[in-house]
Amino acid sequence: MLLSADQVAALLKALGLTQSIFKPIPDIVRGLTELPLIGGIFEADKSFAFGNTQTVDTAVLCNVEPYDPPPVVSQTFPPFDQAKANIFRYRQQQSVNLGSWFVHEQWMTPSLFTCASGPQTAEIDIASGWGNTTASRAILERHWDTFINQSDFEYLASIGINTVRLPIGYWSLGPFFCQGTPFQHVAEVYTNSWSRVVRAINWAGEAGIGVLVDLHGAVGSQNGQSHSGISDGQVNLFKNVTYQDLTISALAFLTQQLASVTNVVGIEILNEPVDDPKLPDFYTRAITTMRQTSKEAVTFPLYIHDAFNLGHYSDFVSSRLDFVVEDHHSYFVFDPEDISRNATQESDEVQDTVSSQLSLSSQKQRRNLVIGEWSCALVPSSLAGAKDPVLARQQFCQGQEQVYSNTTGGWHFWSYMKEGCDTDLDWCFKNAVGKTLPSSFFSYNSSLTSPSKSASFVKAVAEMDLPSMKEVLDLANTRTSLTPADHSTSSAMSSAATSTDASSDAATCIVSDVSASPSQGTSKRSLGIHRQRFSTIHSRRSFLSDMTKHKRDGMPTSIESLTPTERSITKGYSDGYLTAKIFAQYGMSKLGFTGQYIDDSIAALGETIVAPGTEEYYDAWFSRGLSDAGTLISAAVNN
């Protein structure tokens, strides 16, 4: 078997220095399908036979032309808009990762590793290679300025991608954050990196795209993988308190800078950490510190990767009261079982086992779950016996997208761009669109590219009348068998969408209502869910009695004349209905983090609107209003 020099370097790295490869090197995967996978690492005979070798003139290859672009200055964020920020942060996410832009992986951007140092597998090898830091800085700055640009965000928005996950390392924050770390000796390379990160966030914002900022590389490494920035294979974050302190300082800085940026949907604390016993405590400490940086940070969404332990961190998230989201990564090229299954069996696994596991976790944690990485990649042998390999891959890929959309708050494909993208349907989103992936990804499944169709859609949604208070109460009277408990489960999974002008007074009012502290709202809802059975029975009996009285005396004409239960029903329905309209108007979005949104709405409204003991009625009828409006919006899209 003939391997290139890059493949040999990567393979030796996998065999000798790392615990696992979560995103394998595709070229090596294709060439080693006959080898067993153990623990995510290819075990292979190290006595390879190599063909003819070439003498490489490194003096020529490593000659770096000076790079002196205009400085990226005045990178400030637009004024914070809480109403729009809530749409960005709570909506269903259709997203791609911007991998190997600020954190490099050799299999994605091999050209940058040509003259890297050491094993030539990680970011630190680029920064300390190329002869000197002036040259490596030029190499990286040129890449930051050319690999992805503003037109890419405009393209993504045009096909319904409403979020991007942006992997960065602590070194991306600039030289100061490199001090006392393995990157200290190359700190000057990152003099202009943070301004580029800010520019990327602003480019996304101008296109109406949200950004999940992902700390892909922590100080000392959280997983020993090359995609955490290091190439020594060591996991030192959890062994070194100083490294933990430095990492949390970086996270605090990110929170201070980004919590009041309209289109930043959250910060992911760590990417793919090992499942260390100290990890939960690290997460708790990091979240506490980040929440204390500003008043905006109290309600700011924070994401945690589950260390590939879905159930354990589902419990962690569900036990918390604030806006914390679990990130789970889903790949089908690492387990030994993947080699033995064909593409159809992998597709069945997604529709059955994977879907069931995600649904259970999502319901438990208020739908605060995303698939932060997934791809179309299959072990090559999976397609060997397929009658139509293209169709088999398409069914596998699109099946994943549908399951992740239906069971979680969003998905993030790995990855948008890479070198050799035009021949890669496994890992390169830009090439897979319209082939193995759909052509568009709007929450309502339509691009509405025609200006006339878009105008008709906006008009149709704007003309959707909110049912009157009497109509809602009449509906409630005919559905008394549908208890709040029945509805609270469905509300956690509901993802209906909505549409009105997000800048209108009504929209701003409703969406702004969700800005209160999540801990307050969830606390109230938790009390409602765990309320003593007597209180629940009493509440239902009171409601039936009230409805009987109103039927006899006439329906109420104002909200002041409503009973507490009726107030929660009518307010819940109207809020759900209008929320659907608002979100649909903003990029044809749907509400994604439904349970969290409802909790936070209850907190914002206060006890005078949603009285203690009636939270479940608000929850149930919010879901009903959301669903009813979503049905009408879907009809408007189809027409």
Secondary structure, DSSP 8 states (H G I E B T S, - for coil): ----HHHHHHHHHHHHT-S--SS--HHHHHHTTTS-EETTEE---S-----------HHHHT-------------------HHHHHHHHHB-EEEEE-TTSSS--TTT-GGGGTT-STTS-SHHHHHT-SSSHHHHHHHHHHHHHHSS-HHHHHHHHHTT--EEEEEEEGGGG-GGGGTTSTTGGGGGGGTTHHHHHHHHHHHHHHTT-EEEEEEEE-TT-SS--GGGT-SS----GGG-HHHHHHHHHHHHHHHHHHTT-TTEEEEES-SS----TTHHHHHHHHHHHHHTT-TGGGS--EEEE-TT-HHHHHHHHHT--S-EEEEEEE-SSSSHHHHH--HHHHHHHIIIIIHHHHHHHHHHTTT-EEEEEE-S---GGGGTT-SSHHHHHHHHHHHHHHHHHHHSSEEEES-S--TTGGG-TTT-HHHHBTTTB-S---TTS----SHHHHHHHHHHHHT-----HHHHHHHHHHTTTS-HHHHHHHHHH---B-BS-TTSHHHHHHHHGGGS-HHHHHHHHHHHHT--HHHHHHHHHHHHHHHHHHHHH---SSGGGS-HHHHHHHHHHHHHHHHHHHHHHTTS-BB-SHHHHHHHHHHHH-TTTS-TT-HHHHHHHHHHHHHHHHHHHHHHHH-
